[in-house]
Amino acid sequence: MTSIYDFEAKQIDGKSVKLSAFRDKVLLIVNTASQCGFTPQFAGLEELHEKYASQGLVVLGFPSNQFGSQDPGTNEEIGAFCTKNYGVSFPMMEKIDVNGSNAAPLYQWLTKEKPGLLGSTAIKWNFTKFLVGRDGRVLKRYAPLDTPASFARDIEAALAAG
């Protein structure tokens, strides 16, 4: 697999979507959780979505229950939580594993393309973020502590790169 467009994922409602549907878009891919100290980042992610969607940004949230069991709900419950509490209107995907032998192929690829600190391919916690350029290549990886607003300039640069 050579680009993000070689993968598919399931939306939170269970429908498959080929990531090639987002060709020529800038993607921000985030592993999320509903009961995490970083959960308020949903608001910042929604702000980025609202500000930049018309320019080609797509935020994709991937719930995961692998860190402290902080997203134990069903896909339906997670979707309702995100909408009710944070007004999330960007696409939320089906709950997945992001680490280990059952990690989603997309996350296996993302972590190899942009390893974390000291070359680690593991996702350390909820709200790790990957910025993918219009060409389908991973541009940057952001730690859970990095707030969505803190890398808005990187998103603007990726959008401008055309």
Secondary structure, DSSP 4 states (H G I P E B T S, - for coil): --SGGG-EEEBTTS-EEEGGGGTTSEEEEEEE-SSSTTTTHHHHHHHHHHHHGGGTEEEEEEE--TTTT---S-HHHHHHHHHHHH---SPBB-----SSTT--HHHHHHHHHS--GGG--S--STT-EEEE-TTS-EEEEE-TTS-GGGGHHHHHHHHHT-
